[in-house]
């Protein structure tokens, strides 16, 4: 009954005779060498079944435990008889008694599945933490970007109220409408976080005219300039066209200019000097 119980335990148990060259007194199996029957193993040692390097390492561990009497416990990655990676929880201890010579008991548990699950959970945890950080960074960035079209909408709406020239009012309406569209696009992206988390952010590639894009940037950002800071727009070649996503290009450039304006605001507040930002 004891033999059958030990044979069916989910653990490898090996007993060695310390005074007789660490020969096997008993073994049910070892996780990486399961095909050695006990009847064949009795009276033999590790050098009869393993390569010289593996047997030599086992012998070194056996001698260390036998001489020190200190139990060893460690987790190791090894290979089974098919070369597949397995993880083992190992214990090796010396047992002394007045009734029999000292023996060496080795117990190893195959924890491959537990270790793989643990590593998968760690990877999943790291991914979740990274996702949360990216989400927080995205929302922080969006709050920064939302202020740009909002400032333009609020600023030009006030100018429209004060303006009496119809043509001038129409140009301001166009600016407000363009920033309304940009604001709506940003809000849609915030509401569609699932696509961003799945790495499915879509880019709409179309011909982009740089001249009106720069003018839109200027109109949207000039109201964010700190006191005594001027954002200068110089018209360029109206025929310059590139292929790209207009909204993404606008976001990148507006962030760069917005960051510069924020730094200038800090500098002006700290020194009280007049600064100028040019394109």
C-alpha positions in Angstrom: 0.0 0.0 0.0 2.8 2.4 0.8 4.6 1.6 -2.4 1.4 2.3 -4.5 0.7 5.5 -2.5 4.2 6.8 -3.2 4.2 5.8 -6.8 1.0 7.8 -7.4 2.0 10.9 -5.6 2.6 13.9 -7.8 6.1 14.0 -6.6 9.4 12.3 -7.4 10.9 10.6 -4.3 14.5 9.2 -4.2 16.3 7.7 -1.3 20.1 7.2 -1.4 22.5 5.3 0.8 25.1 7.9 1.9 27.6 5.4 3.2 27.4 3.2 0.1 28.4 5.7 -2.6 24.9 7.4 -2.8 23.4 4.3 -4.4 19.6 4.1 -4.7 17.7 2.5 -1.9 14.4 3.6 -3.3 12.9 5.8 -6.0 9.4 6.1 -7.5 10.4 8.4 -10.4 12.0 11.8 -11.2 10.1 14.3 -13.3 12.8 14.5 -16.0 13.6 10.8 -16.1 10.4 8.9 -15.4 11.3 5.7 -17.2 13.7 4.2 -14.7 11.9 1.4 -12.8 12.7 0.9 -9.1 13.8 -2.7 -9.7 16.4 -1.5 -12.3 17.6 1.4 -10.1 18.2 -0.5 -6.9 21.9 -0.6 -6.0 22.9 1.8 -8.8 23.7 5.5 -8.7 23.1 8.6 -10.8 26.1 7.9 -13.1 24.3 4.8 -14.3 21.4 6.7 -15.7 22.5 10.3 -16.4 25.1 12.1 -18.5 28.3 12.7 -16.7 27.7 16.4 -16.2 24.2 15.9 -14.7 25.3 13.0 -12.5 28.3 15.0 -11.3 26.1 18.0 -10.3 23.7 15.6 -8.5 26.7 14.1 -6.6 28.0 17.5 -5.6 24.6 18.4 -4.1 24.4 15.0 -2.3 27.9 15.4 -0.8 27.1 19.0 0.3 23.9 18.0 2.1 25.4 14.8 3.6 28.4 16.7 5.0 26.6 19.8 6.3 23.3 18.2 7.3 21.5 21.3 6.1 18.4 20.8 4.0 18.4 22.4 0.5 15.3 23.8 -1.2 15.3 25.4 -4.6 13.2 25.8 -7.8 14.9 25.0 -11.1 14.1 24.9 -14.8 15.2 21.6 -16.4 14.4 19.4 -19.3 12.4 16.2 -19.4 13.4 13.1 -21.4 11.8 14.7 -24.5 13.8 17.9 -24.1 10.7 19.9 -23.0 11.2 22.6 -20.4 9.8 21.8 -16.9 9.9 23.6 -13.6 10.7 21.6 -10.4 10.4 22.4 -6.7 13.2 20.4 -5.1 14.1 19.5 -1.6 17.1 17.4 -0.5 17.8 16.5 3.1 19.8 14.1 5.3 18.0 11.7 7.6 19.8 10.0 10.5 18.6 7.3 12.9 19.8 4.9 15.5 18.0 2.1 13.6 19.7 2.5 10.1 22.7 4.2 8.5 22.2 7.8 7.3 20.3 8.3 4.1 19.6 11.1 1.7 16.0 11.9 0.8 15.2 13.9 -2.3 11.7 15.1 -3.1 10.8 17.1 -6.2 7.4 18.4 -7.3 6.6 19.2 -10.9 5.3 22.7 -10.7 5.5 23.4 -14.5 1.8 24.3 -14.8 1.8 26.5 -11.7 5.0 28.3 -12.8 3.6 28.9 -16.3 0.4 30.2 -14.9 2.3 32.5 -12.5 4.4 33.9 -15.4 1.3 34.4 -17.5 -0.4 36.2 -14.7 2.7 38.4 -14.2 2.7 39.2 -17.9 -1.0 40.0 -17.8 -0.5 42.2 -14.8 2.2 44.1 -16.5 0.1 44.6 -19.6 -2.8 45.8 -17.5 -0.6 48.3 -15.6 0.9 49.5 -18.9 -2.6 49.8 -20.4 -3.8 51.9 -17.4 -0.7 54.1 -17.7 -1.3 54.6 -21.4 -5.0 55.3 -20.8 -4.1 57.9 -18.2 -1.5 59.5 -20.4 -4.0 59.5 -23.3 -6.7 61.2 -21.3 -4.2 63.7 -19.9 -3.1 64.4 -23.5 -6.6 64.7 -24.8 -7.5 67.2 -22.0 -4.6 69.3 -23.2 -5.6 69.0 -26.9 -9.3 69.7 -26.2 -8.3 73.1 -24.8 -6.8 74.1 -28.1 -10.0 74.1 -30.2 -12.1 75.2 -27.2 -9.9 78.3 -26.8 -10.3 79.1 -30.5 -14.1 78.5 -30.4 -14.5 80.8 -27.3 -12.1 83.4 -28.6 -13.5 83.8 -32.1 -17.1 83.5 -30.9 -16.5 86.7 -28.8 -14.9 88.4 -31.8 -17.9 87.4 -34.0 -20.2 89.1 -31.5 -18.2 92.3 -31.6 -17.6 92.3 -35.4 -19.8 94.3 -37.7 -18.1 93.4 -41.0 -19.9 90.5 -42.7 -16.9 89.2 -44.5 -14.8 89.3 -41.4 -17.6 87.5 -39.5 -17.7 84.8 -42.2 -14.0 84.1 -41.8 -14.4 83.8 -38.1 -17.3 81.5 -38.5 -15.1 79.2 -40.7 -12.5 79.2 -38.0 -15.1 78.3 -35.3 -16.6 75.5 -37.5 -13.1 74.0 -38.2 -12.4 73.9 -34.5 -15.8 72.4 -33.8 -15.0 69.6 -36.2 -11.6 69.1 -34.5 -13.2 69.1 -31.1 -15.8 66.5 -32.2 -13.0 64.3 -33.6 -11.1 64.4 -30.3 -14.2 63.6 -28.3 -15.0 60.6 -30.6 -11.5 59.3 -29.9 -11.9 59.6 -26.2 -15.2 57.7 -26.4 -13.6 55.0 -28.5 -10.8 54.0 -26.0 -11.4 50.3 -26.8 -9.9 50.8 -30.2 -6.9 52.5 -28.8 -6.3 49.8 -26.2 -6.6 47.2 -29.0 -4.1 49.1 -31.1 -6.7 49.8 -33.8 -6.4 53.6 -34.1 -7.3 54.5 -37.6 -5.5 57.0 -39.8 -7.2 58.8 -42.6 -4.6 59.5 -45.3 -5.5 62.2 -47.7 -3.8 65.1 -49.5 -3.1 67.9 -46.9 -2.4 71.5 -48.0 0.1 72.9 -45.5 -0.8 76.6 -46.1 -4.3 76.4 -44.7 -3.3 73.9 -42.1 -0.7 76.3 -40.7 -3.3 79.1 -40.8 -5.7 76.8 -38.8 -2.9 76.1 -36.3 -2.3 79.9 -35.9 -5.9 80.7 -35.5 -6.5 78.0 -32.9 -3.4 78.7 -30.8 -3.0 82.5 -30.9 -5.4 82.9 -28.1 -3.3 80.7 -25.9 -0.3 83.0 -26.0 0.7 84.4 -22.5 0.8 88.1 -22.0 3.6 89.8 -24.1 4.1 86.6 -26.1 3.3 86.7 -29.8 2.8 83.8 -32.1 3.8 84.8 -35.7 2.3 83.2 -38.8 4.0 83.9 -42.2 2.0 82.7 -45.3 4.0 80.3 -47.4 3.5 78.5 -50.8 -0.2 77.6 -51.0 0.6 74.8 -53.4 2.6 72.7 -51.0 0.7 69.4 -50.4 1.6 66.2 -48.5 -0.1 62.9 -47.9 -1.1 62.3 -44.3 -3.8 62.4 -41.7 -4.7 66.1 -41.2 -6.1 65.7 -37.7 -3.0 63.8 -36.5 -0.6 66.3 -38.0 -2.6 69.1 -36.4 -2.5 67.4 -33.0 1.3 66.8 -33.2 2.2 70.4 -34.2 -0.4 72.0 -31.9 1.1 70.0 -29.0 4.6 71.2 -29.8 3.5 74.8 -30.0 1.3 74.4 -27.0 4.2 73.0 -25.0 6.4 75.9 -26.1 3.7 78.4 -25.0 3.4 76.7 -21.6 7.2 77.0 -21.1 7.1 80.6 -22.1 4.3 81.3 -19.7 6.5 79.8 -16.9 9.5 81.9 -18.1 7.5 85.1 -18.2 5.9 84.4 -14.8 9.3 83.7 -13.3 11.3 86.5 -14.8 8.7 89.1 -15.8 10.6 89.6 -19.1 9.0 89.9 -22.5 9.4 86.9 -24.8 8.4 86.2 -28.4 7.6 82.9 -30.0 8.1 82.7 -33.8 7.2 79.9 -36.2 
